[in-house]
Amino acid sequence: MTAIGAALALTALRRGTRAQGAEGRDVEPIAVLGSGHLGSVLGKRWGKVGHPILYGSRTPADARVQALVKDSGPQASALTLEGAAGKANVLVFALPWKAVPDLVPTLGDLSGKIIIDPMNALQMVDHYPLPELQTSVGEHLQALVPKAHVVKAFNTIAAPTMSNPQRLGGPITIGLAGEDAAAKARVAALVAQLDVEPVDTGPLIASRYLEGMMLLSFGYYLHTKKAFEFYLRPVPA
Ligand SMILES: NC(=O)c1ccc[n+]([C@@H]2O[C@H](COP(=O)([O-])OP(=O)(O)OC[C@H]3O[C@@H](n4cnc5c(N)ncnc54)[C@H](OP(=O)(O)O)[C@@H]3O)[C@@H](O)[C@H]2O)c1
């Protein structure tokens, strides 16, 4: 990133708003809550694009988290979960779903924010993964944060693939679902910056099927020790 791009991104970080970064891309602070497998990959890759990454962690000062910060672009930092959530308009919940209902009330005012939801919730029945919820994580999360815009994304792709999607040698779909068209469009733009293809699958109820797709791929892996990623091939008009 150029010095000008870095300065613009720093301004965006201070304001929590978007700016133009290197190569004319929109950059904006992204709060990645959770510094585990998926959160660290997304933070590193968006950091390389030029977005200021704010990791929200239970242990922001830990050497492991600080090493991740160093790997996530010149403007990355690690804060408490509440601190990171307060400094960005786009949040990624790279968290175990079971932690979220207790966590949400501690995150401050989330009104108007975009919450990217990559989470899955499953139970094993007869050695096969099934949904833990009758509806979906996406819908449950939206009910917890009614004034925010939840957008399902990234729940079907494995973190190692997300780290280097081009390794598979062909396109990979990231299915989106959500109620707010503008929020989905912003998330689609962020997804497309990572060399994967966003597909808007519809309203948040479609999360049920996106979460089911992840169960299918996990079940396939358990039974074959092989893996696939999803690509939804468009039918020409
Ligand atoms: N791994 C994948 O390939 C993958 C792919 C698609 C979707 N997903 C979904 O993405 C989510 C994260 O998966 P992951 O594999 O990244 O999990 P993970 O490696 O276990 O990381 C989750 C992170 O969440 C934070 N965390 C854990 N318990 C917490 C609690 N009680 N309160 C607050 N924060 C807590 C931790 O970050 P700190 O230590 O920094 O606090 C932890 O590193 C899951 O819902 C998963 O279903 C994962």
The ligand as an SDF file (V2000), in Angstrom:
LIG
                    3D

 48 52  0  0  0  0  0  0  0  0999 V2000
  -12.5520  -22.8800   10.6270 N   0  0  0  0  0  0  0  0  0  0  0  0
  -13.2300  -22.9250    9.4790 C   0  0  0  0  0  0  0  0  0  0  0  0
  -12.7340  -23.4980    8.4690 O   0  0  0  0  0  0  0  0  0  0  0  0
  -14.5760  -22.2780    9.3610 C   0  0  0  0  0  0  0  0  0  0  0  0
  -15.1290  -22.1140    8.0840 C   0  0  0  0  0  0  0  0  0  0  0  0
  -16.3690  -21.5130    7.9320 C   0  0  0  0  0  0  0  0  0  0  0  0
  -17.0570  -21.0810    9.0500 C   0  0  0  0  0  0  0  0  0  0  0  0
  -16.5260  -21.2580   10.3000 N   0  0  0  0  0  0  0  0  0  0  0  0
  -17.2870  -20.7660   11.4680 C   0  0  0  0  0  0  0  0  0  0  0  0
  -16.6050  -19.6160   11.9510 O   0  0  0  0  0  0  0  0  0  0  0  0
  -16.6890  -19.5710   13.3600 C   0  0  0  0  0  0  0  0  0  0  0  0
  -15.2740  -19.5440   13.9310 C   0  0  0  0  0  0  0  0  0  0  0  0
  -14.6440  -20.7540   13.5680 O   0  0  0  0  0  0  0  0  0  0  0  0
  -13.0920  -20.9980   13.8300 P   0  0  0  0  0  0  0  0  0  0  0  0
  -12.7500  -22.2900   13.2220 O   0  0  0  0  0  0  0  0  0  0  0  0
  -12.3400  -19.7730   13.4770 O   0  0  0  0  0  0  0  0  0  0  0  0
  -13.0930  -21.1930   15.4060 O   0  0  0  0  0  0  0  0  0  0  0  0
  -11.8440  -21.0850   16.3820 P   0  0  0  0  0  0  0  0  0  0  0  0
  -10.5870  -21.3530   15.6700 O   0  0  0  0  0  0  0  0  0  0  0  0
  -12.1860  -21.8770   17.5900 O   0  0  0  0  0  0  0  0  0  0  0  0
  -11.8290  -19.5350   16.7660 O   0  0  0  0  0  0  0  0  0  0  0  0
  -12.9180  -18.9040   17.4130 C   0  0  0  0  0  0  0  0  0  0  0  0
  -12.4000  -17.6960   18.1520 C   0  0  0  0  0  0  0  0  0  0  0  0
  -13.4940  -17.1100   18.8550 O   0  0  0  0  0  0  0  0  0  0  0  0
  -13.0360  -16.5570   20.0730 C   0  0  0  0  0  0  0  0  0  0  0  0
  -13.8310  -17.1520   21.1660 N   0  0  0  0  0  0  0  0  0  0  0  0
  -13.9230  -18.4560   21.5090 C   0  0  0  0  0  0  0  0  0  0  0  0
  -14.7540  -18.6170   22.5630 N   0  0  0  0  0  0  0  0  0  0  0  0
  -15.1890  -17.3780   22.8830 C   0  0  0  0  0  0  0  0  0  0  0  0
  -16.0680  -16.8790   23.8900 C   0  0  0  0  0  0  0  0  0  0  0  0
  -16.6640  -17.6950   24.7990 N   0  0  0  0  0  0  0  0  0  0  0  0
  -16.2910  -15.5420   23.9390 N   0  0  0  0  0  0  0  0  0  0  0  0
  -15.6920  -14.7090   23.0590 C   0  0  0  0  0  0  0  0  0  0  0  0
  -14.8460  -15.1270   22.0820 N   0  0  0  0  0  0  0  0  0  0  0  0
  -14.6080  -16.4430   21.9990 C   0  0  0  0  0  0  0  0  0  0  0  0
  -11.5630  -16.9240   20.2250 C   0  0  0  0  0  0  0  0  0  0  0  0
  -10.7790  -15.7820   19.8780 O   0  0  0  0  0  0  0  0  0  0  0  0
   -9.8590  -15.0970   21.0170 P   0  0  0  0  0  0  0  0  0  0  0  0
   -9.0320  -16.1970   21.5680 O   0  0  0  0  0  0  0  0  0  0  0  0
   -9.0960  -14.0550   20.2750 O   0  0  0  0  0  0  0  0  0  0  0  0
  -10.7810  -14.5210   22.0380 O   0  0  0  0  0  0  0  0  0  0  0  0
  -11.3610  -18.0270   19.2300 C   0  0  0  0  0  0  0  0  0  0  0  0
  -10.0680  -18.0560   18.7090 O   0  0  0  0  0  0  0  0  0  0  0  0
  -17.4850  -20.7980   13.8150 C   0  0  0  0  0  0  0  0  0  0  0  0
  -18.7910  -20.4290   14.0790 O   0  0  0  0  0  0  0  0  0  0  0  0
  -17.3830  -21.7310   12.6170 C   0  0  0  0  0  0  0  0  0  0  0  0
  -18.5290  -22.5450   12.5020 O   0  0  0  0  0  0  0  0  0  0  0  0
  -15.2940  -21.8280   10.4670 C   0  0  0  0  0  0  0  0  0  0  0  0
  1  2  1  0
  2  3  2  0
  2  4  1  0
  4  5  1  0
  4 48  2  0
  5  6  2  0
  6  7  1  0
  7  8  2  0
  8  9  1  0
  8 48  1  0
  9 10  1  0
  9 46  1  0
 10 11  1  0
 11 12  1  0
 11 44  1  0
 12 13  1  0
 13 14  1  0
 14 15  2  0
 14 16  1  0
 14 17  1  0
 17 18  1  0
 18 19  2  0
 18 20  1  0
 18 21  1  0
 21 22  1  0
 22 23  1  0
 23 24  1  0
 23 42  1  0
 24 25  1  0
 25 26  1  0
 25 36  1  0
 26 27  1  0
 26 35  1  0
 27 28  2  0
 28 29  1  0
 29 30  1  0
 29 35  2  0
 30 31  1  0
 30 32  2  0
 32 33  1  0
 33 34  2  0
 34 35  1  0
 36 37  1  0
 36 42  1  0
 37 38  1  0
 38 39  2  0
 38 40  1  0
 38 41  1  0
 42 43  1  0
 44 45  1  0
 44 46  1  0
 46 47  1  0
M  CHG  2   8   1  16  -1
M  END
$$$$
